[in-house]
Amino acid sequence: MADGDIVIAKQGELILPAPKNDGAAIVRNRIDAILAQLPMGVERGPWAAAAIAEANSVNATPASIAGAIFNASFLGLTFGKALGHAHIVPFKGAAQLVIGYRGWIHLAYSTGYLSRVYSDVVCKGEGFEYWIDEMGPRLRHTPSLDRDPSRSDIVAAYCVYHTKDGGSGLKVVPRKEIDRSDKGRDVWQSNYAAMAMKTAILRTAKFWNNTSRTAKAIELDEQAERDEPQTVDGLESDPLQTPRGIRLPKDEE
């Protein structure tokens, strides 16, 4: 690890990465309020370190970076390669929280309403049937054993869910509808299959017995699809400046 990447900056027992931009500095200064939003069961220290590292990697307005981190804390989504629930992506100068496939699976089970959620993509040449009968929508998918679901091979995505009271549902999203959600962001370029599955999950999420967290996640994703600023609930506004006592690398001698 390079010198200056980590600074001993304790908040209680936390040792956090050094902020490298104004957005990360705001997050570092407000970390107690941000951590207060996390659901029970989430380890505060690792989450905070991953959040500031994510903020450090984003070139966007400071307020939007802080807002994206705050929204992630409310949803209980973790950054980083290990879990990869969500990413912060700059778009037209503002940071947007993009919830990934694994993030939506995590949110689905956190509702307490679902017993099983499964999503996949359909590739060219694979056996796939979709029909509706008196029992509702149904599908049959036979994936290829040597499949490599690249962008050019994917023709659809789907999500199937089962509820704890015995109900079920599914949604099939054709390629044209998937591509309408693709706004050209980097996360779509590098993770097209995962984002396609996430799109299918989002389409079914609207029919779940949603909690305040999943309802907020749906709102954020819909705002991102419409290229609208993402709203932040509960984060008080104050001057958007580097907090006193926080030194950025560019200020160091």
Disulfide bonds with the S-S distance in Angstrom:
none
